[in-house]
Amino acid sequence: MKQKLAYLCGSMSWGGLEMNHLKCALWMQERQHSVVILCRKGSPLYTTAKKAGIEVLPIKKHKKYYDIPAAIRLKRIIRQEGITHVLLRDTRDISLSVLAKRLSFRPFHLSYFMAMQLGVSKRDLLHTIRYKGLDLWSCPLEGLANQVKVWTRMPHDRIQVIPDGIVLSDYIEKDPINCRKQLDLPTEGTILGLIGRFDQGKGQDLLLKAFNMLQSTPNLYVCLLGEPTKGDGESEGKTYYEELLEFIRKNHLENRIFIRPFRQDVEVFYHAIDALVMASKAETFGMVTIEAMASGKPVIASNAGGSPELLEYGKSGYLFESMNAESLAATISQWLENKNRIPKDVIRNAVQKFDHQLSCSIVEQALSLENNNN
């Protein structure tokens, strides 16, 4: 039977989850698999996928739980298109897909690729019934796989660690001076970088507070790359982004803190900075962490979430106490005292397991797919 993969996503957003879903679909198509994306018409994923030259089929908005009419529609699409495998990343698509599978005369293989850590235990009866409809629960890290084993009743033989991948060759050496010029940054001195949309979850404010404690350190700068999150983070009439700008003004940091808009060629950013700071409370995985490491840049991250595992518990990066500006400032100072303590080859070697071709190969094995890339 000919195999066909469907990457399902009912989200109208355009963030890391949706971008990674499209990226993985394109990689599998490059490996000669038959691929289609099922998403809502008018969504950024729909538009971007069509431009990228991948087959896209529209689905309608669906409820998170027990949407039987939507499940019937999905079942029909799967049957008509000869889809053999459905792959998900958004938890809001699990109930729909499991229902469609149970309504099908010829069940398809259903995989969930975990993008966010579990917030609470999911061992209740309803979650247990729903999760047992999954053939594979893929986790990008061992710590997340252990969490799933403890906090759900998902059969352990269906839980597998499959690292999220990046194209390592995209992050080869670039001239740092030229990269700094492209971003209009000082060509001399030390630059700390933080990439991500401007909201409280990303921790730009924490980095600014820590940096303010280090004002006496000469030739030290910060570059924040990202866009404001519209409508989020409002406090006392000011948005989170406006609060950051006010903090910069009050502490006279205008010549030391640089805010730049997000750009697609993020490798320019990584080669312009000297170290990446992950200041979020507890990043589940942190794609930007492995991108920075692939660029040979040290990462200073919260000692929570998936970051400790990615940084090999301090062997290939630096960890500070989550949400603690003083701890972050102290860790930055520690790094400044000996920037070469962790060699570039150690940092780069730590991310070899995230090579996208290796990740795709593991997916093929987990889904029992024929390797068409030969």
PyMOL commands that set and color helices and strands:
alter all, ss='L'
color gray80, all
select helices_A, chain A and resi 16-30+44-51+68-81+91-103+125-131+142-151+156-158+168-171+176-182+200-202+204-213+240-250+266-272+287-294+307-310+312-314+325-337+344-349+352-354+356-366
alter helices_A, ss='H'
color red, helices_A
select strands_A, chain A and resi 4-9+34-40+55-59+85-88+109-113+136-139+159-161+190-195+220-225+257-260+275-278+299-302+318-320
alter strands_A, ss='S'
color yellow, strands_A
deselect
rebuild
show_as cartoon
